[in-house]
Amino acid sequence: MNPENSETYLNHPTWGLLYRISMVDENQDLFTTLYAQRLFFLVTSELKVLKFQPIGRTEARMMLENRLRILRRSGNFQEYDQLQGVFQRTFQ
């Protein structure tokens, strides 16, 4: 997938255009529906094949909170600040 600070969109066959919120783990990114931001998907990239796993809002929030902790501990404050803004817009 792409670096943390770039915008990435995917077209889901059922839910339409998805917006990338954040990297979660190696080869895993968190996406949400572009307009409503109510449905969340964990997208895994394996051998150029994308797997979409729907997840709940609470689980998506916990994944972003964990990513924020990782960024803060690593001292990557630019990405932390960007993700903090996304987190606040999405969950508060």
C-alpha positions in Angstrom: 0.0 0.0 0.0 1.0 3.6 0.1 2.8 5.7 2.6 0.9 7.1 5.6 0.4 10.6 4.3 -1.0 9.9 0.8 -4.7 9.6 -0.1 -5.7 6.2 -1.3 -9.1 5.0 -2.6 -10.4 1.6 -3.4 -13.5 0.5 -5.2 -15.4 -2.1 -3.2 -17.8 -4.2 -5.4 -20.7 -3.7 -3.0 -20.1 -0.5 -1.0 -18.5 1.6 -3.7 -15.6 4.0 -3.1 -13.6 3.4 0.1 -11.1 5.9 1.6 -7.9 4.8 3.4 -7.8 6.0 7.0 -4.5 4.5 8.1 -2.0 1.7 7.9 -2.8 -0.7 10.7 0.0 -3.3 10.3 2.3 -4.5 7.6 0.1 -5.2 4.5 -3.0 -4.1 6.4 -4.9 -0.8 6.1 -8.1 0.5 7.6 -10.6 1.9 5.1 -14.0 3.4 5.4 -16.8 4.3 3.1 -16.0 7.6 1.5 -19.1 9.6 2.3 -20.9 8.2 5.3 -17.7 6.9 7.1 -20.0 4.4 9.0 -18.7 1.1 7.5 -15.1 0.1 8.1 -13.0 -2.5 6.4 -9.6 -4.0 7.2 -8.0 -4.5 3.8 -5.1 -7.0 3.6 -2.8 -7.1 0.6 -1.4 -10.5 -0.1 0.4 -11.3 -3.3 -1.4 -8.4 -5.1 -4.8 -9.7 -4.0 -6.9 -7.5 -1.7 -9.0 -9.0 1.0 -11.8 -7.0 2.5 -12.8 -7.8 6.1 -15.7 -5.7 7.4 -15.2 -4.6 11.0 -17.2 -2.7 13.5 -16.8 0.9 14.5 -15.5 0.1 17.9 -12.8 -2.3 16.5 -11.8 0.3 13.9 -11.5 2.9 16.7 -9.3 0.6 18.8 -7.1 -0.1 15.7 -6.5 3.6 15.2 -5.9 4.2 18.9 -3.2 1.5 18.8 -1.7 3.0 15.7 -1.6 6.4 17.4 0.2 4.9 20.4 2.8 3.3 18.0 3.4 6.6 16.2 3.8 8.5 19.5 6.2 6.0 21.0 8.3 5.9 17.8 8.5 9.7 17.9 6.9 10.1 14.5 5.0 13.2 15.4 4.1 14.4 11.9 2.2 11.2 11.1 0.8 11.2 14.7 -0.6 14.7 14.2 -2.1 13.8 10.8 -3.7 10.6 12.1 -5.0 12.4 15.3 -6.9 14.8 13.0 -8.4 11.9 11.0 -9.3 10.1 14.3 -11.1 13.1 15.7 -13.0 13.7 12.4 -14.0 10.1 12.1 -14.9 9.1 15.7 -15.8 12.3 17.6 
